[in-house]
């Protein structure tokens, strides 16, 4: 997908073919394994408070205080997300989840996960 396509009013991407770049850790704390995230931002608001994109991560276990509101759909792989004060949720291809800003979760990626995400924060996003 060209940069000009991303700036148009309507952009189409074959999600699993979009090139992903290394994505540096932000607030993640690794519990087990090595964190090797890759991502591509497909769209970002002019004020930097909202974005959509693709994220991929091989097996790892980490803890994260979510730095934004996020909705995502798992395209490939499987993982378990366990909120600090809640029940473990197993996610696999086709599952969607909403995670509010500030929620503390343990992410246990069992098989490399590829997801499409939409994120929002009232402040500029770290992406």
Beta strands, then each sheet from edge to edge (+ up, - down):
strand 1: 21-22
strand 2: 29-32
strand 3: 37-44
strand 4: 50-57
strand 5: 60-65
strand 6: 69-83
strand 7: 88-92
strand 8: 96-99
strand 9: 104-120
sheet 1: 1+ 3- 4+ 9- 5+ 2-
sheet 2: 1+ 3- 4+ 9- 6+ 7-
sheet 3: 1+ 3- 4+ 9- 6+ 8-
end
